[in-house]
Amino acid sequence: MSTTECPRAPGRPRNFDPELAVAKVQPLFHAHGYDAVSVADVTEALSIKPPSFYAAFGNKIGLYERVLGRYVQTDAIPFDDILRSDKPVAECLAALLEEAARRYAADPHAAGCLVLEGMHSNDPQARKVARDFYSLAEHKIHDFIAQRHPNEADRLTDYVSTTMLGLSGKARCGHSLERLLASARIASLGLRHPLS
């Protein structure tokens, strides 16, 4: 009887977990953006070979979609906790903008919103994936406003979304939490009149 181990077929490591892999590369996409992260960067970060990467994720856009999905579930703004029917709409939207400022500034190495910044990708598929996730969040804001202020829902959704895009962009440019919060609070003043 031979004690020599059979050589393993090439492929994923024995303990390879795609969900853990997605979590591990999420900061890579957040810090550098979709365009700057290559398959080689991902395989190096995960200590796997390219065939293992393609077997697990199909392609780079497949991985990116899973990264965005994980981000929305674990690290993005908790819309349902903030947009509450038992509080005034303006108060909830102000809280949403402040929470956006806090989250966008939380990690200086991966600042801004992964979804919002993904919409600036040069790759049309990556832009579409990010826009799809963005649309879900925008619909939540719109539906929340429309429940009590249907005539203001379109323009206030645009106003809040535009502010969030600006906060994310400024966070990517290195603005401090204090500056982002100041901008969020000034923007919140604009919500009072239409919702009064």
Secondary structure as UniProt FT lines:
FT   TURN            14..15
FT   HELIX           18..32
FT   TURN            34..36
FT   HELIX           39..46
FT   HELIX           50..57
FT   HELIX           60..74
FT   HELIX           79..82
FT   TURN            85..86
FT   HELIX           89..105
FT   TURN            108..109
FT   HELIX           114..118
FT   TURN            119..120
FT   HELIX           124..148
FT   HELIX           150..152
FT   HELIX           153..172
FT   TURN            173..174
FT   HELIX           177..189
FT   TURN            190..191
FT   HELIX           192..195
//
